[in-house]
Amino acid sequence: MQPSLTVPATLDSLTKIAEFVMAATAAAGLDKKAAYRCRLAIDEIATNIITYGYGQAGCEGLLNLQADIDEQALTISIEDTAIAYNPCQAQLPTEDELRLPLEERPIGGLGVYLALHDVDKFDYERVGDKNRNIFTMYRTASAQ
């Protein structure tokens, strides 16, 4: 597994990002369910960065992914230079809204909700002109 990946911030890069995440989750020994949740969360945030952070702003850029595995966890970060956006401050759907039929739910926020809730820990930092989204999945004792 390569510990980092840099790709253009385009929707075409999502396949390479998914392959990188799946290689990292396999190297960390995560089970299939945890690996899927991690991939889904990273895919959602990467898609939002590409679509809204760069695309709607009329900018181009790169996504830099870094994977770190230690005894306790797999941590994957995505860095970008798109407009500042903290997913932790997004207006997320409420539990009541999530129970509504799909056609009655308000539009927006579901992808970020899933991303924040599918990983064991999510952090966001703004470092200089960079957004850093940090996803952590804890490893089970059997994976160590």
N, C-alpha and C positions, 0 to 999 in steps of 0.2 A: 504494500500500500504506500502510495506517495503521501507525505504529510501535508502537502499544500497543492492548491489548484488555482490558477488564474485564468479566467475566461471573459470574453466580451459580455457586456450586460445586454444580451439579446435572448429572446425566448428560445432560439436554437441551442443555447448553452445549457438548457435545463436537463437534457439527457446526460451530458458530461457531469453536471453537478450531481444528478441522481446516482450515477456510476461511482463517483467519488465517495458519496455518503454511504452507499451500500458496501463499498470496499472497507471503509472505516468502521462501520458497524460490525462487519464480519471479523475484522482484525481485533476488535474489542470483545468479541464473543457474545454480542447481544443476540437474544432470541429473535425469531422472525417478526413477532408482534412489535417488540421494541424497535427493531430496525425499520419496520414500516412506519411507525409513528414518527421516528426521527426524520426519515426521508420526506414524509408528508409535511412536517413542520418546516423543514428547510426549503422545500419546494414552494410552499405558500409564501414565505418571506422573500425568497429570491424572486419569485414572480412579481410580487408587489414592488420590490426595488426596481426591477426591470421596467415594469409597466408604468408605475407612478413616479418613482424617484428619478428615473432617467427619461422614459418615453414621453410622459405628459409634460415634463419640463423642457423637452426638446434637446436633451443632452445625450451624449454618448459617454461610456465609461467601461470600467472593468469591475468584476466581482472577484475578490480574493478570498478563498476559503482556506482555513487552516484546521487540521485535525490533531488533537493531542489525546493520547491514551495513557492513563496512569492506573494504579491499582484499584482506585475507586470508580473512575468514570471515563467516558468518552466525551470530549468537549470539542465541538465544531463551531468555528466562528466564521462569519461572513463580513467582510469589510467592503465598503463602497464609498464613493465620493459624491453621491447624489445628494439631493436636498436633505436637510436634517429631518429625520422622522423616527420617533420613538414608539414602537408598537405597543409598549406598556401603557401609553397614554391614549391609545385609540379607544373610541367609543365602541364597546363590545356588546353583543346581544345579551339581554338578560336571560335568566333561566326560563321565565315565562315566555319570552319571545322564541326561544329555542323549541318550546313545546308546540308552538303554532304550526299549522300546515305550511308547507314551503311557500305557497302562493300568498299567504297572509303575513309572512315575516318581512320586516324592513330590510331593504337592500344594504349590503355592506357589513363588514366587520366579522363575518363568519370565518373567513380564512385566517385572520389574525387570531381569533378566538381559538380555533383548532391548533394553530401553531403554538400558542402560549400554553395550551393545556395538554398537548401531546408529548411534550418533553418533560423530563423530571425537574429541570430548572431552566429558566430563560432570563437572560440579562441583556441590557442595551447600554451602550456607552457612545458618547460623541467625543472623539479624540481629534482635536484640530479640525480638519475639514472632512473627517471620515466618520461614517456610521459604523458601529460594530455591533452585530447581533450575535449573541453567544448562546448556544444550545448545549445543554448537558444531559447526558443519559447515564444513570448510575449502572454500574456493572454488578451482576449478581455474584455471590461467592463462588459459584460453579464456573463462572467465566474467567476467573483470575488464575 
